[in-house]
């Protein structure tokens, strides 16, 4: 029988995201997910926004924007303690690390990554179009603690045309 990846002396009770865990770990994971659902309601996905602290399972720190983008783009860069249970990055700096910056708005495309200048928030380009006057309109979808979930907002108005784009 498989052993728990956290407690190797215990029999595994369940495989979660490809790793084996004992029953106490499974119960601890569920309690941590319940805490995410209660205190970080906007975070998506909730079921993996948790970590083993070394003594217990708990919700990850932060607001979840990088976590959401990482799941959408399959990003798993950074230190193990800066990843969710599934292995996706949870820091904006890890999400944009190694990506090429797009300096000209005319080159921005759907699924490019947008990040605030201070790397404190991140989202994905969900729409790009040009109006009759030649103005480029960009929509950013992001996990917003202020708006209570994954929302789409206009780059020029909501984000004041600030931040950088990456591919």
Secondary structure, DSSP 8 states (H G I E B T S, - for coil): --B-SS-TTSB--EEETTEEE-HHHHHHHHHHHHHHHHH-TT-SS-TT-EEE-SSSEEE-SS-SHHHHHHHHHT---S-GGGB-TTS-B-SHHHHHTT--EE-SGGG--TT-EEE-TTSS-EEEEEEEEE-TT--EEEEEEEEETTTTEEEEEETTTTSTT-SEEE-
